[in-house]
Amino acid sequence: MIKAILFDLDNTLIDLRKLKQMAIEASVAAMIGAGLKVKRDKVMKVIDNIYRDKGVEYQKVFDDTLKKLIGKVDYKILAAGISAYRKIKSAHLDPYPEVLPTLIKLIQKGYKLGIISDAPKIQIWTRLCDAKLQHFFDVVISAEDTQKKPSKLPFKLALKTLKLNPSEVLMVGDSLEKDIIGAKKLGIKAALAKYGEVKEHIVGFENKKKKVNVKLDFTLNKFSDLLKIL
């Protein structure tokens, strides 16, 4: 019997890819407006390559971009980019449709809820606060607490904290490689958040489909499908 649901955060509860694209586009426009004399497409390509090399959580992407393009960090240009990024992030970081009412129903039904994310802990909590989801979860685990998924360690920590066995937990995530395989290693049932798949090129994210040999327990075409399978 399922007693708790663990969620990945990015592209499972919130559409980080769409937000990242919007924020980067606004940042590039702001930096060019502040005096960066480089064409938009070239700036976007450099940012994309940096994220793909260092990960989408990399915090110095604009610094590195300016160093590559003009050989130094121009702080007027840098500040313009950061300011534009923050404005978009705070204004548009929303949960996927039906996330909020579905989480409320799950809590009303007595399920414990948790987050397992590879993002830094401060980024997890900032995103949860921006999305107004900070009060819903009994446990929030980042890679800083143990290791990145698909390691067993973050899942083991969640089970220990919730005081539950693997058979009593369901993991929901958009990544076969990290969320699904990581959960299945411990015998935790897993549901793929199919609505979070990459369908087009988005800066910093890989959109090539990889073949992963793993058996799914459930597939969610929309978030509220979770209520049906439970």
C-alpha positions, 0 to 999 in steps of 0.5 A, a space after each residue: 500500500 502506497 503511503 508516500 509520494 516522492 517527487 523530482 522538482 524540476 520538470 516534474 512539479 515546475 516547468 524549469 525548461 520553459 522558465 530557463 528559456 524565457 529567462 535566458 532570452 530576457 537576459 541576453 536582450 538586457 545584456 545587449 541593451 546594456 552594451 554587449 556588441 554581440 549578436 543574440 544568436 551567438 550569445 545564446 549559443 555560448 550560454 547553451 554550451 556553458 550550461 551543457 558543459 557545467 550543468 543547468 544549475 551553474 551559477 556563473 554562466 553570464 560571467 563565463 559568457 562575457 569572458 568568452 565573448 569580450 575577454 572580461 566581465 563587464 559588471 554593467 552588462 553582467 548586472 543587466 543580465 542577472 537582473 533580467 533573469 531574476 525578474 523573469 524567474 520570480 514572475 513566471 515560476 509556476 507549477 504545472 497545471 493541476 499540481 496545486 489542487 492535486 497535492 492538496 487532495 493527496 495530503 487530504 487523503 493522508 499521503 506523505 509527500 517529499 522532494 528528491 532533487 539534484 539541484 542545490 538545496 537553496 535553489 530547491 527552496 527558492 523554487 518551491 517558495 516562488 511556486 508557492 509550494 514550500 509548505 507541502 512536503 514532509 521531506 526535501 532532499 538535495 544532492 548536497 545531503 547525499 549524492 545525485 540520482 540515480 544513486 540509492 542514497 537520496 532514496 534511502 535517506 527519504 525512506 529513513 526520514 519518512 520511516 517507510 519501506 520501499 513498497 510503501 513509496 512511489 517516485 514521480 519524475 521526468 527522467 528515466 535515467 535518474 528518477 526511475 532507475 534510481 527508485 527501482 534500484 531500491 524496489 520503489 515503484 516509479 511513475 514517469 512524468 511524461 508531460 515533462 519530456 523535452 520536445 524542442 531545443 531549450 537552452 542548456 537541456 539535452 533533447 535527444 532521446 536516449 534508450 533506457 532499459 527500465 520497466 515503468 510502473 506508471 506513466 503520467 500524461 498530466 499531473 492529475 493522473 497521479 490520483 487515478 493510479 493511487 
